[in-house]
Amino acid sequence: MTTDKDQSMDDQSPAVVFAVKGIDVTPNKDEGVRKVVKKQGEDGDRPMIGDKVAVHYTGKLLNGKKFDSSMDRKKPFIFNLGKGQVIKGLDIGVSSMQRGEVCMLLCKPEYAYGSAGCLPKIPPNAMLQFEVELLSFKGEVLTDDGGITRRIKVKGEGYNSPNDGSTVHVHLEGRCGERLFDSRNVHFIVGESEDMGVPLGVDRAMEKMQKGECCMLYLKPKYGFGKDGRAQHKIGPNSDLMYEVTLNDFEKAKESWELDLKEKLDLSARAKQKGTQYFKAGCFLQAVVQYQRIVSWLEMEFGVGKEQQQTIQNFLLVAQLNLAMCYLRLREYALVVENCNKVIELDGKNEKALYRRGEARLFRNEFSLAMSDFKLVLQVNPSNRAAHGQVSICQCKIREHHERDKKIYANMFQKFAEHDRNACASSSDNAVITNK
């Protein structure tokens, strides 16, 4: 004779399983999501809000009827935790799991599809059961190059976030490996955190945070202290950093559409000065932020007086020329060409734009295009000695390239000829054997 205790979970009704073995995993302990662990996961941390999680799941009604399963599709289901991409019960349940864990979740209607249901498969006011396996999870990547990863420990309030130019009040703790090197309350202007010794990665994350949020930011060297490190904190070159940041409060800056032209021009003059300051200090990414501000404020300004239009054009020319110079230092050569092209659209004989575009093309091994740019520079200014030197370099590179191509093709044709001779010799040998 078996007892309820001896029966497997699969043999028992969901109500019995969850009543006897389930634990309430809801934050406010209202029994809305109960969980039973079928297989323990690996020791370690659990997924956090915003993490990209991969799971396998099977969803059933209480009568055992299956309504959905990632297993049937033979493909894990991936979503960002706590972002409302799945029903509330799954967000809560998965956040309680460890990597490799398999569990059963029982979700009340208010944590599933509520009074509306999800017809035709899920009726109104249905309790749902899920079997879930947590395969993997990783932080939310905030930049295209993967340089900033965020993991949210405490969700912030509402949906309002700081914008560029906001003044933010934060508490931060910076670590390199296990060593705490910075712990303080600090306020700074978003886009200008370098002035307070706060790395760019923390600055860039501000626009993704809400008031009250506490998150961990994992920064690659590009968004930390770069190749120079930071002697003040005993941070070596090219070090990865981790910052725990709490956004205590912020005051938003005016959006671009809220500014009148005078305000935009005044702010552009300040951004130009700040960008030059950062560039001279070798903070090229921080300088990029300043020059991009000018472009965002002024590039769509039309229908103004001739004198104002000239002032706007002068600011845009300077900003895009300086962006090209920053991107040269950062070895982002496609962006150098892009910004130089914008300058040349405004001023087809701009010597600096033509020269910098030529430099970028030379670094990209586009020797003919680079030489054309340097020759255009010489048409504008025949006495530009640097351009004369670059033309000579391009000519040498083109000759070297042609010589290399000749050797490659000569070797290729030689191999083809050897292959043909060997093939002919083999055919002759076969013919002799056949005649015998």
Disulfide bonds with the S-S distance in Angstrom:
none
